Amino acid sequence: MQRMIFFLSWRSALILSLLALNSQTTSAKVHYRFQSGTVPNVENRNITAKTNDDSFASSLHYDSRNGLLFITGGTYSRFWNQFGSESTDGDTTQLVKSDCFLTILKVPPLDVKKKNTGSVDKEMKIVYAKRFGTENTPEACSAVMYMPSIGNTARAVALGNTEEGGLLTSLRNPGSRKASMYGFMMDFNIELQKKKGTVVNASGKMKGGKLMYDFPVQYPIAMTSDPLAVPAKEMYTVLLASPFHSEDNQKQDVHPDLTLTDETIGNGQDLRVVIEMSRPISQATLDYEKEEGEDVVQETIVGGWKRSFSPDLSSISDVMPKLRVSDLVYVPRMSNDVRDDILVLTGTTNGHGPEFGGPETTGNSDYGFVTKFKSTDGDIDPITGGSVATTRVGVTDAEVSIHGICFQKGIVNVEFIYVVGFTRGLLDNTRMQDYQLSRTKANTISKHAFMTKLKVRTLEQVWSRQLGSQDGEHIIGHGCDVSLDGSTVYLAGTIKDGGSIRHINDDGDSKSSGGDDLFVASYSSGGNENFIKQFGTAEDDTFARGKGIVCDEDGNAIVLGNTRGSMMRLREDDEGKFSDANPSDIFVMSIGKEKGKIPSIAEKFPEMYSGIVSINSVPTSDKPSGTSVNLFVIEIVAITTSCSIMLFAIGYTTYNYMKNRKGVSAGSTNDEDIPDIL
C-alpha cells in the first residue's frame, strides 16, 4: 500500500509538472510595433527658431515570403540616416526641404520558443533605411512597390515628386521643356542577407529610375504590378497632371504630411489622369550603355503605353470639375479560362465621362468612381457578357469620396473588390436609418467612413457599411485589405478632432484618446462586424493617406500611420521644445484578427516601455535581447522550484498519512482514505 501511494504521488506530481510545462511551451501570440524617432543634439540650432523634425508615412508594401515591410514617405528628419549600408557621416544639421525615405522593417515571426501562454509585444527591427533627396529642392514619396525575385537580389521602386534640380531631373532630355513639378520612379537594388532562410539584414543601392515630365505639373499617386508574377515585368503608375503652369507659379495645395488635399481643383486649371505602363531596362542593356568608369544616374525604367483623360464639364456650369485620384490596382481575372487581367482606378469627381462613372446625371455633388482598364494596352475594359466598365458610388445630393481599394490576393480570378472612403449620406441602408446619421453642431451631416463591396465583372454593389461619430466629428476611411483566405476585410482610417465612433444599436461606444485618433474595423466577407477598434494618444494620430494597411499570412492587420504622441515608444521630455508640437513620427502596429488586440500604447502603459533600449537605436543582430533571456531563465527556475515544492509536500503528507494508518489493510483502503493533496 505504501508503494502504491508513493507511486500515485509521483504520478500526480509528474502530471502536474507536465501540465505546467505544456502551458508554458504554447506559442506566444506576437503583437509587433515600431515608431520612428528624432535625431538628438542638432548642431548649430538657433534656440529662438522653430525646427521641423517631422516624418510622414505615405505607403507600405508587404513581402510575405520574407516577412518584410517596405515603407516610404516624406521627411525633414535625419533619423533615417542612421541605418543601412548607405548611412551618411553623422550630419545632424536641420533639413530645410523635405526628402523621401525608404525603410524595410522585419516582421517578427510567431515565437514558438517563447514560454508564455499569453501575448507578447515585439519591436520590429529596421533592416534597411535610406533618406534620399537634394538639400535645396523638396521631395516627397507617395508609394512603394517591392518586386521579388527568385534569389536574394530584388528591386524596390519608390514613386514621388520633386522640382527642377531635384532627384532624377538630370534625366530630362537637353532642350526639353521644364516642369513646375516632376514625377519620378526611384529604382533600388535590394540585397537580402539571410541566415537559415530568414532575413537578418538588407542593403540597398539606388540604381537610377525614371523621370516623368510630359506635363508642366504631375503628382504621382499610386503604383501597381501583377501580384502573381515573380518577378513582375511591368509596372503601372497613375498620376494627377495639369497641362498648364499657374500664372503665379503656385504649386498644388498639400497637407502638412506632403500629400495632396482631399478636394483638388489644381491651380484653377484642367486636371487629368495619366496611367502609364513601364518596364525595367535589363541589366545587360544598362551595362552596355554605361561608359566605363562612369558613375552617373541612369534611366533604368522605360515607359510603354500611356493613357490620359479628364472628366467632362457639366452642361449647366463652366466650372472645372473637381478631380481626386486615390488608387490604381492590378486585379487578376479569368475570362473563358484565360487570364484577362485588369487595372482598376478609383477616385472622386463631380464631373462625368466614360472613365468617370458614365454619362452626366442630375445633381452636382461629388461621388466616387470605379473604372476598369485592360492591362495590355490601357483601353477601357470592353462591355461584353454583362461586364460593366465603370460605375459610381454615391448618394443623390450627398458627397461621397473614395480613398482606397482592396481585394483578395493570391488567386487568379478575383470576383470582388472593396472600396473605402467617406460619405455624407446613407450608403448602408440595411443597418442604419437616416435619423441615425451623425450631425455636426451646425446640423449638417458629418463625414462617415464607409466600405462598399462590389462584383468585379458587373461592378454591382453587394453591401455597404459605414461608421459615424457620437457628436458629429468627421470619420474618414483611408484604406482596406483582405485576408489571404478572403474571409476577413479590414477598414481603417482617421477620427478627427477628439471624436468617438458611435455603434448603432450597441451601448459600447468607443472613447477618444484626444486629438485625432485611428480606427480599424473588421468585417466578414458577408458584411458582418467582427470588431471595431479606436486607438491613439493624447496628441494627433493619423492613418497614412496612401496604402496604409495590409494583412499578414495569418489574417492579422498591419497598420501604418503618423503620430505626435507616445504611440509605440516613450518620447523624451524635450522633443517638442523647439517647435509648436512634438515631431511627427511614423508608426507601425499589428492588429489581431480575432478581437483587434494591439500592442500596448506607450502613453497608456509607460511601465511596458520604461528602461527599454530600442533595437533600432543602432543596427543590431537578431539575437534575443538580455531581457528576453533573463525572463526565460526566471521561468525555468520558477517551474523547477514549483515542482520540487510540490513533490516535497506530497512526500511529506504521504509519510505522515502512512505512519498514522499502520495496521489498516490494503483491501480496506478506499478513495476517501487518500489525502486531499493527491
N, C-alpha and C positions, 0 to 999 in steps of 0.2 A: 504493500500500500504506500509506504514511504517513497519508494522509487516511482510509483505511478504519479504521486502528487508532484514530485520534483520534475518528472517528465512533462506534466501538464504546465508547471510553472515556466519551464524553459520554453516549451512550445508557445505559451501565451506571450512570453517576452519576445520571442522571435517574431511572432505575428505582429506585435505592436511595433517592433523595430522596422519590419518590412513596410508596414503601413506608413510609418513616419518617413522612411526613405523614399517610398513611392510618391508620397505627396510632395517631397522636396525635389524630385527629379522631373516633375512635369515641366514641359517647356513654358517659359515665361512669355507672356504677350508683350511684345516690344512696341512702345509708342515713341516715335522718334521726333526730333526737333532740331531747329537751327535758328539762330539770329545773328546777323552781322554785327559789326562793332564800329568803333571810331579809332582814329589814329591819335594817340596822346602826344603831348609835348610838341605842338605845332610850332615850327620855327618862325621867327620874325612876325609874331602875331601882334597886331595893334589892339590893345585891350579895350579901346573905345569903339572898335569897328565890329559889326556883326559878321559872323562867319557862317559858312554853309558846309556841313559835312554830310549832307543827305545822300542816301542811296535809294533808288526806287526800282522795284521789280516789275518787269513787264510781262514775261512769259517763261514757261518751263516746257521741257520735253523729257519724258521718262524712258530710259533704256532698261526694259525689264530683264533682258538677258544678263546684264551685268550689274543690275541694281544701282544704276547711276541716274542722278537727276541733273539735267543741264538747265541753267538759269541765266537769263540776260536781262538787261535794263539800262537805266541811266544813273550816273553817279557824279558827285562832286568830292568824293572821299578817296583817299589813298589807301583805304583799308584793303582793297583788292590787290595791292602791290605786294603783299606780304607772302603770297603763296605761289607755288608753281615754279617751273624752270625759267620763266622769263621775268622774274621779280626785278624791280628797279633797285637802285643803290641806297634805298632808305630815305629818299627825299620826303619830307613831311610838310613842305610849304603848301599853302592853301590853293586849291584849284579855283580858277576864275570861271572857266567854261565847263560845261558838263561833258563827260566822257561815257563811252559804253563800257560794260563789263561782261565777262563770261566766266561763270564758275561751274564746277562739277562737284556735286555732293554725293557721298556714298550712303545709300540707304542701309541701315543695319539689318542683318538677316534675323530670322527667328532664332532666338537664343536657346538652343536645345541643351546647352550645358549649364544654363543659369538655374540654380537650385531654388526655385521660387514658384509657388502656385499662382501668385497674383500677376500684376503687370509691372513693367519696368520702363522708365524713361531713359532713352539713349540719345546722346547728341550725335548729329550727322557730321561726318568728317569731310572737310574740304580736301579733295584730291587734286584739284587744279583751280586756279583763279587768275584772271588777267584783266587789267584795265587797259583799254586802248582808245586812243583819240589824239587830237592835237591840242596844244596848250591854248591857242588863241582862237579856236573855232569850236562851236558847240556840236556835240554828237549825242545821239540817243538811239537806243536799240529797242525794237518793238516785238521781235520774235526770234526764236532759236529753233534749229532743227538738227537732230543728230542722225547721220546716215551710217548705220553699222555696216561692217564688212565681215568676212569670214575669219580673218586673223585678228591681231591686236592693234592694227592700224585702222583708223576710221576718220570720218570727216564730220565736222560740225560747222554749221553756217549760221551766222547772226545777221539779221535784217535790221537796217537802221537808216538814219538820215543825217545829213551834215550840210554845211555851206561851203562856198568857194574857199579853197585852201585846206579843207578838211580831209578826212580819211578817203583814200582812193580817188580823190579828184585829179590826181596826176594821170589817171587813166582816160581822162577826157581827151578826145582827138584834137590835135592842134588846129586852131581856126574855127572850131565848132562853137556853137552858142553856149554861153554860160547860163547857169540856172541860179535862181534865188535859193532854192532848196533841192539838194540832190538826195537820191536814194542809193543805198549800196547793199551788197551782199558780201560780208566778210567771211573768207574761207579759212578754216583752221584744219591742220593735220593734228589728230589726237592719237597719241601713243599710250596704250593701256599697259600698265605693269601689273602682272598677275602673280599670285602665289597660291599654288594648289587650286587653280581655276578661279580664284577670287581676286578682283581688282583691289590692289592696295595703294596704288598711286597712279598718276597720269601726268603726262607732259604734253604741251601743245605748242604749235608754231603757226603763225599767220602765213599762209601761202600767198594770199592775194585776194581776188574776188571779182566783183563786177560793179561798175558804176552805172546808175540809172539817171539819165538826164535828157530824155526825149521831150520833156515839158519844162517850162520855167519853174514850176513848183511840183514836187512829188513827195508824198508821205507814204512810205511802205507800211502796210498794216499787218499782213499775215503771210505765212509761207507754209507749204504742204508738199507731200510726196506720197507715192504709193506705199501704204503701211505694210504691205505684204512682200515688197521687193527688197532683197538683200544682195548687193547694195542697190539702192534706188538710182535709176539712170536719169530721171527727170525731176526737176523741181518747179514748183508753180508759186508765183507770188501775186499778190493783189496790192495795188497802190491806189491812193486817192490823189489825183493830179489836176492841175489847172493850167490851161494854155496861156494864161495871162500873168504878167508881172503886175503887182499892185503899184499905183502911182506913187505912194509914199514908201514903197519897199517894205510895207508891213507884212510880217510873216503870219502864218496861220496861228490862231489862238491855241494855247496849250494849257493843260492843267499844271499845277506845281510839280507833278510827277512826270512831266515832259510828254504826256500823251495828249492826243487831240481832244478838244472839247466834245461833249456829247452831241451838241447840236451844231452842225458845221455848215456854213454857207460859203466859206472860202474866199476871203478878201472881197466879198461882194461880187464875185465873178463866177463864171461857169466852172463847176467841178465835175469830174468824170472818173469812172472806174477804169483801171487798166489791169488786165490779167495777162501774165506773160509766163510762157514755159521756157525754162533754161536748162542747160546741160553742163556738167563739169567737163573741162578740157582734159584729155588724157595726159598722164604724166610724161609719156613719150613725146607728145607734141610740145609740152611745156619745156622739156629738156632741150628739144631741138631749137625752139625759138629763143631760148635764153642764151645770151652771149657768154662765152667763157669768162669766169671771174666776175660777172655782173651780179649785183645784189640789189635789185630794184623790185618794186611791187609789180606783180604780173596780173594780167587778166586771166583768171583760172576758170571762170564760168562764162559761157557764151549764151546769148539769147536765141530762142526759137520762135514759135508763133506768138503773136500778140493780138489782144483784142481790147478795144477801147469803146466805151459807151457811156451815156449820161441820161438822166431822166428827162422826159419831155415836160415843157411848160404847161401849166394849167390853161384851159381855154378861157377862163374867166379872170386871169391875172397874168401880168407880165413880170412878176417877181420870180427870180431864180429859185428853183426848188431846193429844199434842204436835201442834204445827202450825207449819210454816215455809213461807212463800211465797217463791219465788225469782224468778219472771219471768212476764210476760204479753206475748205477741207476736201481731201481726196477720198471718195467713197467707192469701195469695190462693189461691183454689181454684176449680176449674170443676166443675160438675155438669150433665150434659146440655147442654154447650156454653153454659152460663150461669154468670156469676160467682156463686159461692156461698162467699164468704169466711168464715173462722172466726177466733176468738180461741183461742189455746192457752195454758192455765195450767199451770205446773209448781210443784212444791213437795215437801214431805216431811211425813209424819204417821205415827202408829201407830193412827189411827182408821180409819173406813171410811164409805162412803156413795156416792151416785150421782155426786158431784163429786170423789171421792177414791179412785178405783180400783175401786169396786164394793162388793159385799157383804163382810161380815166373813169373814176366813179364820182358820185356825189360826195360833197364834204371836202374839207381841206385839212384834215387832221393828219398827223404823222402816223405811219404804220410800218410794220416790219415786212420785209420781203425775203423770200427764199427762192433762189433760181439755180437751175441745173445746167451745166455746160459739159460738152464732150471733152474728155481729157486728151483726145488725139489731136484736135485742131481748135478747140475753144468755141465752136459753134454751139448755139442753144440746143439743148437736148431735144431730139425730134419728138413730136407728139404722135405717137403710134401705140396701138394696142391699149388704149386707156391711159397712157402715160401723160403726165402734165409737166410742163417745163418750169412754170413759175407760179407763185401764189402769194397772197397777202396774209399776214397775221395781224389782225386788228379788230377794233370795235368802232362802230359808226360814231363819229364825232367825239372820239376819245383817243388820246395819244397812246401809242404803243411803240416801243423801241426794242429791237433785237440786239443783244450784245454778245451772244455766243451760240455755239452749235456743238453737238457731240453725237457719237454713235458707238455701237459695239465694235471693238477691234478684234482682229484675228480671224475673221470669217470672210469668205469670198463673195457672199451675196447678202449685203446689208439690206434689211427690209424696213427699218425705222430710223428716223433721226429725231433729235430733240433740240429745240431752240429755247433760249432763255433771254430775259431782259426785264423791262418794266412796263407796266400798263397803268393808265389812269381810269380804266373801265373794268367791266366784268368779263373776263375770259373764261373763268371756271364757273359756269352756271349750274353745275351739278351739286356742288358742295358749298356754294356761297350765294347769297342774295344781294340785291342792290343796296339794301339798307345796312348791310354788314361791311360795306367798303369803308376804309379809313378816310377820315377827312381832316384837313388842316384847320388851324384856328380861323382861317378866312372862309371856312366851309366849302373849300374845293377838295375834290378827290385827290388824295396823295398818290405818289408812285408806289405801286405794288410789284414786288418781284414775282415773276411768273416762269413757268416751264410748260411748253407745249410739245406733245408727241405727234409726229406726222409720219405717214407712209411714204417711203422713198419714191415709189413709182407714180402714185397719184397725187402726192402732196396733200392728201386728205388729213384733216386734224382728228386725231384719235381721242385725246383728252388734254385738258389743261389744269394746272394747279397754280394758285397764287397766294402770296403772303402779304398782309398789311400790318401796319403798326398799331399800337394801342392808342396813341394820341396824335396821329396824323403825320408823323415823321416819314420821310421817304425811305423806301427799301428798294434796292436795285440789284437785280440778278446779273452777274457778270460772267459766270462760267458754269460748265457742267461736264460730267463724264459718266461713262457707263462701265460697269464691272465686266470682266472678261467673259463671264458666263451670261451676260445680258440680263441678269435678274434684278440688278440694282442700278438706279440712276441718281446722281447727286446734282443738286442745285446749290450754288454758292454765290455770295455777294456781300454787299455792304449795307448796314443800317445806319442812317445818318442822324447826327445831332442828338445823341443820347436816347434814341428811340428804342422800343422793345417790340418784339414780334407778338402779335395777338393771335392766339389759337382759337379758331372758330369752334364753338360748341365744346370748349375744353377750358377748365379753370387753370391749367398750368401755363399761364403766360410767362414768357422769358423776362429776364431782368437785364437792364443796361449796365455795362461796366463803367460808362462815362464816355462822352465824345462819340465818335463813330466806332461802331462795332462790326464784327463779321458774323456771318451765319452760314451754316451748312444744313441743307435739308435732304433727307434720304427718302426715296420712293421706290416701290417695286415697279417692275415694268408695266404693271396694270394700273398704276397710279395711286396705290395705297401708301399711306405715310408710314415710314419706319421710325424716323425720329427727326426732330428739328433742333438744332443746336445753335445758340447765340453765345459768343465769347469775345473777350477783348480786355483792354486795360483802361485805366482812367484817362489815358491820352487817346488821340485818334489812331484807329487801326483800320486799314482799308484793304480790300481784296485787289489783287493785281488785275489791271484792266485788260490785259491780253489773255493768253491761255494761262489760267491760274489754278486749275485743279485737274488732277489725273488720278486714276485708280492703279493700285499695285496689283500683284498677281493674286493676292488673297481677297481682293474686293474692298480693301480699305482705301480711303481717300487720302491724297497728299495735297495740301493746300499751300499756296504761295500768296504772300501779302506784304504790306508795309506797316510799320508801327513806329510811333514816337514814344512808346511806353516800354515797360519791362515785360515783354511777352515771353520770350524764350531765353532771356538772360537778365541778370540784375544790372541795371545801369549804375554808373558812377554818379556821385552826388553833383559833380560839377560839369556834367556833359552838356547841359543847356546854358552854361554860364555866359557864353559869348554870343548867344542868339535868343530869339523870342521863344523858342521851344526846343525840346530835345531834338537831336538829329534824327532823321528818318532812317530806320534800319529796314532791311528786308528780313522776312522770317519764313520758315517752312515748318509745318507740323503735320502729323498724321491724324486721321480721324477714323476711329474704329468702326467697322462696318455694321456691328450689331446694335450698339447703343450710343454711338457717337463719342466714345471715350477719346479724350485728347490728353496730351502731356500736361503736366502741372504748369500753370502760368506763374511766372516768376514773381510778379507783383502780388499775387494772392498767396503764394506758398514760398516765401523767401527762404525758409529753412531748407527747402529742397535744393537751393542753389548756393547757399552761403558756404564759402570756403572752397567752392569748386573752381578749379582752373580749367578753362575751356580747352578742349583738344585742338581748337582752331586758333589758339593764341600763337602757336608756332606749328609748323608741319610736324606730325608725329606718325609713328608706325601704327599698325593695327593691333599691337599688343594690348591686353586688358590693362586698365588703369589700376594703380595701387589700391584705390578704394574698393574696386570690384574684387581683387584678390583677397583683401583683408576680410571683406564680408563673407566670402566663400569659406575662408579658414574658420571664422567665427561660427558659421553654420555647422561645419563638420564637428567642431568641438562641442557645440550645443547638442547635436544629435548623439554623439558618443556619451557625453555626460548623462543625458536623459535616460539612455538605455541602461547605463551602469547603475544609476539610482533605482530604476525600475527593477532590475534583476536583484539588487541587494534587498529591496523591500519585499519582493516576492519570496526570496530565500529565507529571510528572517521570519516573516509571517508564517511560512510553512513549517519552519523548525519549531516555533512555539506551538503551533497547532498540533504537530505530531507528538510533541512532548506531553501535551495535555490530553491527548487522545489515546494513550497507551492502553492496551487491553481491549480495544474495540476491533473486532474482526473486520477483514476487508469486505466480507459479504454483507455486513450490516451498515456499511457506509452508503449514503445516498447523496444526491446533488445538494441537498440543504446543508450537509456537513462540510462542504467545501467553502473556505473563506471567501468573502465578497471580492477580495482583491484579485482573485483569479477570474 
